[in-house]
Amino acid sequence: MENAILLTMGVAFVLALIMGPLFIPILRRMKFGQQIREDGPQGHLKKQGTPTMGGVIILLALALATLRFADKNSDLLILLIASLGYGLVGFLDDYIKIIFKRSLGLTAKQKLFGQLLISAIVCYLLVMQGHSTDLYIPFVEFHFNPGWLYFPLMAILMLGASNAVNFTDGLDGLLAGTSAIAFGAYTVIAMNNTQPEAAIFSAAMVGAVLGFLVFNAHPAKVFMGDTGSLGIGGGLVAVAILTKAELLLAVVGGVFLIEILSVVIQVVSFKTRGKRVFKMSPIHHHFELVGWSEWRVVITFWVVGLVLAVLGLYMNEVL
């Protein structure tokens, strides 16, 4: 299985490298440029017009590599529906932003409906598969079974985690790097569990986002947009569910948890006390506004993500 995983990762990486120079000029000619929020860090205004929707590169490389090397079974179907389905919601959001030249695409209700619909389909497939509803507490020999509540909990997890990943996509290379680390950890977990489809899917995502990172590193030539961030988030939760490491996602994907918590804390604090805890949320913008360079923020978050991924593997008794 190790050879297949390495080959999948390499093929996905090469596919993303090939597709980048093909897609980026097309996106530029079609004027699919990023709309930058005026209330964001002023240094980001120069990024206005940078081609977005580059997540199409990631998802295409992921799908092609996975379909080539993984067995076509129910696990693979769940993984692809979760990732490509969430990616489709993101694609619609990006497309509306571009067509109407605004920083907001789908309404909150429309986006929520699309995400919940994909989550419901995934949960239905899990039920048909006879997926275990046990939840395992990381690092301790304890698990509990919430019964039928497991599936609504997983739908909520998909919704929350995918949006947490989406919030992380705010600096050049930030999400590409942190997601590669998280999927790398789940590749190891899936291999340890002898789950080849989850391992191959995770490895393909690592290769795809690293290939994309070549064009997304600062200064970015293309952004992944919600197409990529939601697709990555949906796929990450699906892998966590299939490997029965759902709760471990809070550690392996700790950077994403920190990002969404910073948004929640900021909103609650402002609405209840009229004061902001951070200069700006998500928290990566806070560090920019206190004087950190974009690269310093990105590298620091990558390191934190790597430490948390290693901790997650240790808690899962892989290391």
C-alpha positions, 0 to 999 in steps of 0.5 A: 500500500505504501507504494500506491500511496506515494505514487498517488501523491506524486501523480496528484502533485504533477497533475496540479503542476501541469494544470496550474499554467493551463488554468491560471491564464484562462482564469485571468482572461475570463477576469475571474479575479479576487474581490478584496474586502476594503475593511481588511488589512490594507496590504491585501488591496494590492491582491485585487484581481489575482485569479481565484477559483484555483481550487478547481486545480486541486479538486481535479488533480485529487479526483483524477489521482484518486480514481486512478489508484483507489478501488471504486467502493462506498468509501471512495464514493463518500470521500469524493461526494464530501470533497467535490460536493462541498467544492461545488458549493464553494464554486457557486459562491466564487462564481457569484462573487466574480460575476457581480464583482463583490466580496460576498457570493451566496447568501448565508442561507444558500451556503448553509443549505448547500453544505447541509445537503451534501452532509445529509447525502454523506450521512445517508451513505454512511447509514447504508454502509453500516458505518459504526456510530462509536465515538473514540476519545483520543489517547484513552481507551474509552468510547461511547455510542450516541446511537442515531445522534451520531449522524446529525453530529457528523453533519454538524462536524462537516459544517463546522470544520469545513467553515473553519478550513474556509476561514483559514484561507486568508493568506498566500499559502496558509491553507495549502500548507496547513491542509497538506500537514493535516491530510498527511497525518490522516494518511498515516492514520488510514494506513495504520487502520488498513483503510487504503481508499482513505489513505490514497484519497488523503495522499492525493490531497497532499499532492494536489495542495502541494502542487497548488502551493507552487502557484499559491505561495507568496506572492500568490499567482492564484487563489483557491477560493471557496472552491478549494477551501470548502472542498478541502474541508469537506474531504478532511472531515470525511476522512476523519469519519471513515478512519473513526478519528472524528474527535481527533480532528480537533487536534490534527486540524487544531489550526482550523479550530483556532481560526474559527474560535477566534471569529466566534470570540471576536463576534461574541465579545463585540456583541456583548461588550462592544469590544474586540479581543483581536485587532481583526479576525480570523486570528491570522489577520490579527498577527498581520496587524500587529506587524508580522509579515505575511510569510512570518504568519504563514510559516508560524501557522505551518509549524503549529499545524505540524506540531499538532499533527504529530501530537494527534498521531501520538494520541492516536497511538500511531507514533 
